[in-house]
Amino acid sequence: MKVDLSILMTEQTNKRSNNIDQLTTLEIIELMNDEDQTVATSVKNALPQISAAIEMIYSSLKNGGRLFYIGAGTSGRIGILDASECPPTFCTPPELIQGIIAGGNNAVFKAVEGAEDSRDSGGHDLQEKKLLVNDVVVGIAASGRTPYVIGALEYANHVGANTIALSCNENSEISHVAKIGIEVIVGPEILTGSTRLKSATAQKMVLNMLTTATMIKLGKVYGNLMVDLNPSNEKLIERARNIVKKITGISYAEAAEVLHQTNQKVKPAIVMILAGTTLEEANDLLDRTQGFVHQAIEKAKGGKLVCEK
């Protein structure tokens, strides 16, 4: 069946760029920059739906579920990018947040034409991940009508998993399939139909919000510092030391020594110093407070344990 793409906002012509091929280099990028500045406002308009999606993801992950991003082309790559950055940033296991792209991992580096047209493949790829009812699937498609993503969301609904759709067109098809639809209407691209531009920027901004806010709610942050990072290289080890130093006020050398005792884990190091506990006691307090450093310290000092919302 022929699909009429001309009705989609992401396929409309941007009148501001009608003569872009005649502009100077500076004029081209000034136009791009002007258009990009509208993206944040478009994302802001979708904040209520983004907030609802975060609550859904938080609930799923808190109850043992996993988060899957699934998309084709640029949308799939952006999902993989966000998922791959969570383990070093938040010390999450790689299987907790996963990105799936139409055409398989090779499609990350080289376009696999036609992969997005298979509705069945979306469900099959999730089936291979052994999708469960506690999991949540975010289907990403700028057009909002990619068959691969629709199939994935339909399969997830069949399993009973939670579903979220992220698109850049109003009243999109994937919004109707998912339990929550996030539609970030960025308007026509400066290159007609090239959704790797504003649409992709909007998608990355939304995914940043989904994972970052969820991890904050899961106790991965103390103040605005990443206290659950995975110090897997010299840069991150250095960051861990500086975080402990900044929060506790001890010297750099002392922070390095305490982190050596905790096997470079920042959370128990902070609790040990600020609450005056042993490593074993710090880990126990963190277990009892679901990993929230503020609460662990408060409990160590005899305060009342307050459950996070």
N, C-alpha and C positions, 0 to 999 in steps of 0.2 A: 504494500500500500504506500502510495506516495505521500510524503510528509511535507506540508506547507510551512517551511521555516520562515517565510517572509513575514509572518504575523508575530514572530517573537521579537521582543525588545532588543535582545542581544544580536539580532540580525538586521536591525534598522541601520540606516545611513546617518552618520553624524555630520550634520551640516557644517559644523565648525571646521571640519577637516577636509572639506571637498577639494581644496587645492593644496593638500599637504605635500604632493609630489613636486610642487613649485616653490616650496619654502626653503629658507636657509636652514642649516643645521640647528642654529640657536632657536629659530622660530619653531622648528619641529618639536624640540624638547620643551620649549616654553608651553606649547599647546598640550603636550603630554602631561606636563606638570600641572597645568591648570585643570585638566580632566581628572588627574589622580586625586586632586584635593577634594573632589566631590565624593570620593569613595567613603571616607570616614563618616560623612553625614548620612550616606545611604545605609551604612552598617548601623549607625545610631538609631535609625528608624525601625530596625529589626530587633532592637535590644530586648523587648518583651519575649519574643519567641526564642532568642538566644538564651535568655535567662531560664526559660522553661526547659530548654534542651540541657543546660548545665545541671539543673536539678535532677533530670532524668538520668544523665550519665553518672552523676554523683551517687544516686541511689543504687544504680546497677553495680558500680565498682565497689561500693561499700558492702554490698551483699554478695561479693565474690564473682561478679560478672566481669566481662571484658568489653573493650570498646573497639569497634571495627570501623575504619573509614573505607569507603569503596567508591571508585570512580573510574573514568576512562580518560586517557590523555592527560592534559594539564591538571584536571581535577584529581585524577588518581595520583599523580606525582606529588601534588600538594599534600594530600592525605598521608602519603608515605613519608614525606619530609617531616610533618608534624609528629607522626608516630615515632619516627626514628630518633627524634630529639628528646623524647620523654625519659628514657633510661638514664642518660648522663645528667639531665637536669633535675629529675625527681627521684632517681634511684628506683624506678619501676622495672619489674621484669619485662623482657621484650615481648612476651606474649600478652601482657595486659592491654596494651594499645597497639593495634596493628593496622597497617595500610595495605589495601588490596587494589591492584590496577588491572583493568581489562587487558588481556594478552599476556599476563604473567610478568615476572620481574624483568624480563628483557625489554618490556615496553617502557620501563623507566628511562632507558637510555636511547631507545630507538622506537619510533612510532610503529605500532602494529595496526595497520589499516584494517578496518572492518571488525575489529574485536569488540568495539562498543555496540555493534548492531545485534549481538546475540543476547536475547533476553534470558535464555536458559543458562548461559555461562555465568551470569551474576549469581544465581542461586547455587549453581554447582560449586563456584569458588568458596561460597560461605559454607556449603555442606562439607567441603574438604577441611574447613576449620573447626568442624564439629560444633556449629553454633548452638547455643543453649538459651533457655528462656531467660536467664539472668543477664544475658549479653545485650548490648545496644549497638545498633548499626546506623552509621551516618552515611547516607547516600549523597554523593556530591556530583552535581551536573549543572553547569552554567545555564544550559538551555532548558533544563528541567524536564527533558523528555528522552534522555539517553536510554535505549532499551536495556542495556547491560545493568544499569543502576536500578531501573524499574524492576527487573527480574530479581535483583538482589533484595530489594525492599519487600517484594511480595513473598519471597522465600522466608525472610526474617519474620514477617507477620505470621506466616504459616507455622513457624516454629514457636511463636509466642514471644519472641524477643522484642525489645523496644526499638522503635524506628524513628529516625530524624532525617529530613530532607533539606539539603542546602542548594539553592538555585539562585539565579539572577533574573528570573522572569516572573511576572505576576501571575497568580493562579496556575502555577506550573503543574504538570502531570505528576511529578514525584511528590509534590506537596499533598496531593490527594491520596497517595499510596501510604505515606508515612503518618505516624501519630502526631508528629510535630513538624510543621513546615516553616523553614526559615527562607525568606525571599528577600535578597538584597538587590534592589533595583538600581543598578549603576548607570543605566542608559546605554545608548549606542557607543560602540568602541570607535576610536579614531581610525582604525583599520576595520572596515565593516566585517563583523562576524568573528574577529580575532579575540576570542575570550581569554587568551593568555594575558591580556592587558588588565583593564579595570576589573573585570569579573574575577580573574585569578587573584588579584590583590585583595579584593573583598573576601574571597574564600579563605585566603591565608589569615586575614584579620579575624575572621570568625573562628577558625580552628584554634588560633592563638588563645582566644577567649574560652573556648570549650575546655581545653586541657588545662590552661593556667588556672582558671577559676575553680575547676574541679579539684586540682591538686592542692590549692589553698584550702579548700573546704575539707580535704582529707588530711590536713595537718602537715603538709610538706614544706610549710613556710613559717618562719618566726619573724614577726614584723614584716619587712619586705625582703628578707634574706632567704636564699635557697639552702635550708639547713638539712635537706635530704638528698643533696647532690651525690653523685657517685664519683669520688676522686680517683679516676682511672688514668689520669695523666698528670704531668708536672703542673700544668696550668690549674687544673682542678684541685690538686693537693694544696697549691699555694692559695687558691681561693678559700678552701676549707679552713686553713690556718687563719687567714685574715677575718673570716666570718666569726670564728670562735674568739679571736682577739677583740674584735669590735663589740660583740655582744657582752662578753664577760669582763673586759677591761684588763685582762692579764697580758703579759708580754708575748711577743711572737714566739720566743723560745719555749715558753711554758705552754702555749697553744699547741705547738708541734709535739711536745712531750705527751700531753693529754691525748691528742689525736693518735699518737703511736699506740697508746694503751687501748683505745677504742677501735683499732684497726681502721683509722681514718674516718670513722663515722662521727658526723658533726653533732647530731641530736644528743646522744648520751654524753658527749664531751661537755656540752652546755649545761646539762642537768647536773653532772658531777661537780662542776665548778660553782654554779649559782645556788645549788641546793646542798652542796657539801656531802654528796653521797659517793658510794663506791660504784664501780662500773656495773656490777650485778644489780645493785639497787636502782641505778639509773635506768637500766634496761627494763626492769620490772615495773617501774613507774610509767615508763613510756608505753609498755604493753597495756597497763591498766587504764591509761588515758587515751588509748587509740592513737598514739604517736604525737599527740599535741604537746609541744614543749612547754608552753605557758602553763597548761594544766598540770603537767608532771611536776614542775617546780612548785606550784601552788600546793599540790597534794603533799609533797615532801615537807613543806613548811607547816603542814597541819590544816590547810585550807579545805574547804568543801569542794568536792569534785562536781563540776558542772558539765553536763553532756553537751557536745557540740550539736548544733541544729543541722 
